[in-house]
Amino acid sequence: MVKSELRKKYKELRNSLTDNYIEEQSLAIANRLLSLPIWEKSYYHIFLSISSKKEINTSYILHILQGKDKNIIISKSNFQDLSLQHFLLTDTTVIRPNHWGIPEPEEGIEVPIQKIDVVFIPLLTFDVSGNRVGYGKGFYDGFLAQCKPETLKIGLSFFEPEDQIDDISKSDIPLDFCITPKNTYTF
């Protein structure tokens, strides 16, 4: 299938999920992350969930990162140039939903992309080769292209992979891992 068909399919599948299912599966994904060889790193970029889009609840992962005393990076979206600005999450960070409902920091300590060691990536679906389908704006492709080559890219998905995404482009950045409630995929 092509990305546009997959976006439609997985948005519909996600819309059918109950709040209870989302919480249970989000916790399962967070617990599965504990077995990955990523915990010696320092700077972890994570997305803050958009509950109206029935995304994975990343608060469980945030608690793990805080418990391990890691530097947590969150982003602010610029819809003019489709870029992300990255900030250190601190006790004083004020987070508010933007015009599109994305929880974002109002301001804070900006962190250069080159410091980021691990990126947890929102997605709608992925395939067995580590290719992913997001919402289609390209925010993460642009961001990931600027990361250092050794930055680990970890997708988080409620669903198991598709066999293939038919319209992958050269600008698409593949995942290193993808975590589902039942499996850990390494690419």
N, C-alpha and C positions, 0 to 999 in steps of 0.2 A: 504494500500500500504506500501511497505518497503521504507526505506530511499533513496536507490539508485534510485528507480522509481520516488519518490517525488522530489529528486534533479533535475532530468532530466526535469520533468514536469514544475517545478517552474522556472528553469533557462530559459526554452523556453518562459514561460509566461512573465517573466521579460524582456526578449529580445524584446518582442513585444510592450513594453510600449514606448510612446513618451516622449521626454524631458519635454514637457509642462505638460503632465499627471503626471510625476514624481514630478515636482515642486508643482503642485496643491495638490496632495495627501500627499506629505511630509509636507506641511503647515497644512493640515487638521489633520494629526497625531500629529504634535507639539501642535496645539490648543487643541486637545483632552487630551493631557497629563496634561494640566493645571488643569483638574478636579480631578486628582489623589491625594490621601493623602500622598504625598511624599515630599512636599516642605519645611518641617521643618528640613530636613537632611542637612548635610554639604558637603560630598564628593560624587560627581557624576562621574561615569566612562561612557564615551561615545566613540563610534567608529567614526572614520572619514570616510566618504563615499568614496567608490570606484566607481566613475562615470561610468567607462567602464563596470562595472557589473550591472549597473542600480539599485544601492542600494538607499534606502531612503536617501534623502538629510538631513543630521543631522545639517546643519548650522542653521536651524530655532530653533532647540532645544538648540544649543549652545548659540544663542542670548537670549533665555529665561533664561538659567542658568547664563549667564553673567549679565543680567538685575536684577536677584535675588541675585547677588553677591555670587554665590556658588563656591566652589573649584571644578574645572573641571579636571578630570584625563583622559589622553589618553595613548595608549599603543604602544609599539614597539614589533614586532614579532621576535621570534627566531625560525627559521625553522629547526635548528639542533635538538632541543629538544621539539619543538612545545609548547613553553611557551611564556608568555607575560611579558614584563617589563613595569611598570606603572609610568607615569610622570605627574607632575602638569603642566597644560597649563597656561602659563604666556604670558605677552605682548612680551617677548623676545624669546619665543619658536620658533625654526626654524623647519618647517615641510617640509619634502620632500617625494616623493613617493619612496618606496623601489623597489627592483628588480621585485616584483610581482605587482607593481602599487598601493600598500597600502600606503596611506599618513600616515607618522609617524614622531614623534619628533626625531631630530638628537641626542639630549641629553637634560638634564634638571635636575630638582629636583625630585628624585625618591620618590614615595609614597608607603608605605607598604600596601599590600592587605587588612590587617585588618582595615585600616582606611576607606575603601570604604563602603558607605552606600547604594548606588543605582547604578545598572549597566543597561545601555541600551544595548540590545543585538541584533546584526544583525542575521537574519535568512532567510531561503528560505521559510519555511512554519512551521506551528504548528498545534496541534490538540486540540480538545475541553477539553482535560485533562491538557493542559499546557506543553506538550512535544513539542520539537522543532527539526527542521532539519536545520543544517547549511551546510557549505561547505564540512564537513567531515574530517577535519584535527584534530579536538579535542582541538583547542586552548581555546575555551570558556569553555568546560567541565572541563579542567584542572584548569583554572582560577577560575571558580565558585566553584569548590570543595574546594578551599583554602580560599574562602570568609567566613566571620563570618556568622553564621546561620541566623541572622536577616537581612542580606543584601538583599535588594529588587531586584529582577530580572525581568526586563521589556523588553519583545520582541517588535519589531517594524515590522509591516508587511503591505504590500500593499494589501494582499489577506486575505479573511476570512478563518477560520480553516478547516482542514480536520476532518473527524469523528474520525479517529484513525491512529496512526503510528504503524505499526505492529511489528517492530523490535527494540523496546526500550530496552536499556541495563541498568544495575545497575549503570553504570558510567554516564548516562545521567542525567543532572540536570534540573528539570522542572522550568518553569516560575512562577512568582507570578501574573504577569499581561501580557497581550499582547494588543497592541494598533493597530487598523487598521483605515483607514480613516473614517469608519462609526460606529465602535464599540469599546468598552472597555471590555476586557475579564478579569475576576478575577478568579484565581485558588486557 
